[in-house]
């Protein structure tokens, strides 16, 4: 009968640790899960991909998301906005394509930004010179609490809602 060697025992120990770590990691749900909003507006297919953080007792607008600063409009990777046709947002043209989407939040109005660099991590490498379109939309306060960030493609545009705040852009 062979005696177990130190190398073999070490291998089995490391293998067991990796297996148990993988089992524990699967129980943990992401704090900002990936989400997608899709819909059709005036014949254009719109897809918004984002990571949806939760409020979790924090003050959002003006605090976690400071007023007057570029925000990635979600968590993790920058949010992306894709249209398969040329459209107009708030009356301004946006060519068909995929864009990163940012917001400069404000108390009474916010700026929605469509940037040509679709794949970026957060707003760390955001370059204003790559902006394709900026539009100003009213910042609205709602009576309904949205615990988790949500985007929704609606009949005449798209909405972003989180905590007690809402912004809506019209699409033609």
C-alpha positions in Angstrom: 0.0 0.0 0.0 1.3 3.4 -1.0 1.7 6.2 1.6 0.3 9.5 0.7 3.0 12.0 -0.1 3.1 15.6 1.1 2.5 16.8 -2.4 -0.6 14.7 -2.9 -2.0 15.7 0.5 -1.3 19.4 -0.3 -3.0 19.0 -3.7 -6.1 17.5 -2.1 -6.2 20.2 0.6 -6.0 23.0 -2.0 -8.6 21.3 -4.2 -11.0 21.0 -1.2 -10.5 24.7 -0.3 -11.2 25.8 -3.9 -14.3 23.7 -4.0 -15.7 25.0 -0.8 -14.9 28.6 -1.7 -16.8 28.2 -5.0 -19.8 26.8 -3.1 -19.9 29.8 -0.7 -19.5 32.3 -3.5 -22.6 31.1 -5.4 -24.8 31.9 -2.4 -23.9 35.6 -2.5 -26.1 37.7 -4.8 -24.5 40.7 -6.5 -25.3 44.1 -4.9 -25.7 45.6 -8.4 -27.0 42.9 -10.7 -26.9 43.4 -14.5 -30.2 44.5 -16.0 -31.5 45.3 -19.5 -34.4 47.5 -20.7 -35.7 47.0 -24.2 -38.5 48.4 -26.3 -39.5 50.0 -29.5 -40.0 53.7 -30.0 -41.2 55.0 -33.4 -39.9 51.9 -35.1 -36.4 52.0 -33.5 -35.4 49.1 -31.2 -33.8 50.5 -28.0 -31.7 48.5 -25.6 -30.3 49.9 -22.4 -27.8 47.7 -20.4 -26.8 48.6 -16.9 -26.0 47.4 -13.5 -28.8 48.2 -11.0 -27.6 49.3 -7.6 -30.0 49.5 -4.6 -30.6 52.4 -2.3 -29.9 50.3 0.8 -30.7 53.2 3.2 -28.5 55.7 1.5 -29.3 59.2 0.2 -28.9 59.0 -3.6 -29.5 62.3 -5.4 -27.1 65.0 -4.4 -25.2 62.7 -2.1 -24.2 59.2 -3.5 -24.8 60.7 -7.0 -23.5 64.3 -6.6 -25.2 67.1 -8.4 -23.2 68.6 -11.3 -20.8 65.7 -11.8 -20.7 63.0 -14.5 -22.2 59.8 -13.2 -22.0 56.4 -15.0 -25.8 56.0 -14.7 -25.6 52.7 -12.9 -22.9 50.6 -11.3 -19.7 48.9 -12.5 -19.4 49.2 -16.3 -20.8 52.4 -17.8 -24.5 52.0 -18.9 -24.9 51.4 -22.6 -27.7 52.8 -24.9 -28.2 51.2 -28.3 -30.5 52.0 -31.1 -30.8 50.2 -34.5 -32.1 53.3 -36.3 -31.3 57.0 -36.3 -33.5 58.7 -33.8 -34.0 62.2 -32.2 -33.8 62.6 -28.5 -35.3 65.8 -27.2 -35.4 66.9 -30.8 -31.7 66.4 -31.4 -30.3 63.7 -33.7 -28.6 60.5 -32.5 -27.3 58.1 -35.2 -28.0 54.4 -35.0 -25.3 52.7 -32.8 -24.2 51.8 -29.3 -23.1 54.4 -26.8 -22.1 54.7 -23.2 -24.7 56.7 -21.3 -23.9 59.1 -18.5 -26.0 61.6 -16.4 -25.1 64.9 -14.9 -27.8 65.0 -12.2 -29.3 68.3 -11.0 -32.0 69.4 -8.7 -34.3 70.8 -11.4 -32.8 69.4 -14.6 -30.3 66.8 -15.6 -28.1 66.3 -18.6 -28.2 62.9 -20.4 -25.0 62.2 -22.3 -24.5 59.7 -25.1 -20.7 59.0 -25.6 -19.1 57.2 -28.6 -16.9 55.0 -26.4 -19.5 52.3 -25.6 -17.3 50.0 -23.5 -15.8 51.7 -20.4 -15.6 51.1 -16.7 -17.7 53.6 -14.9 -16.9 57.2 -15.6 -13.2 57.0 -14.8 -12.0 57.4 -18.4 -14.9 59.4 -19.5 -13.8 61.9 -22.2 -16.2 64.7 -23.0 -14.7 65.2 -26.5 -16.2 61.7 -27.4 -19.8 62.9 -26.6 -22.1 62.4 -29.5 -25.1 64.0 -27.9 -26.1 65.9 -24.7 -29.7 66.7 -23.9 -31.2 68.4 -20.9 -34.3 66.8 -19.3 -36.4 67.9 -16.2 -35.4 66.2 -12.9 -38.6 65.0 -11.3 -39.4 64.0 -7.8 -41.8 61.0 -7.4 -43.9 59.8 -4.5 -43.0 56.2 -5.3 -39.7 54.8 -3.9 -37.6 52.8 -6.4 -35.2 50.7 -4.2 -33.3 49.5 -7.2 -32.2 51.7 -10.2 -34.5 51.0 -13.1 -34.5 52.0 -16.8 -37.7 51.6 -18.8 -38.3 52.1 -22.5 -41.7 53.7 -22.8 -44.0 54.6 -25.7 -42.4 58.0 -26.4 -38.9 57.6 -24.9 -37.1 56.2 -21.9 -37.1 56.8 -18.2 -34.5 56.3 -15.4 -35.9 56.0 -11.9 -34.1 55.6 -8.6 -35.0 56.4 -5.0 -37.5 59.3 -5.4 -36.0 60.7 -8.6 -36.9 60.3 -12.2 -35.7 61.6 -15.5 -37.3 61.0 -18.9 -36.1 61.7 -22.4 -38.4 61.9 -25.4 -37.6 60.0 -28.6 -38.8 60.8 -32.1 
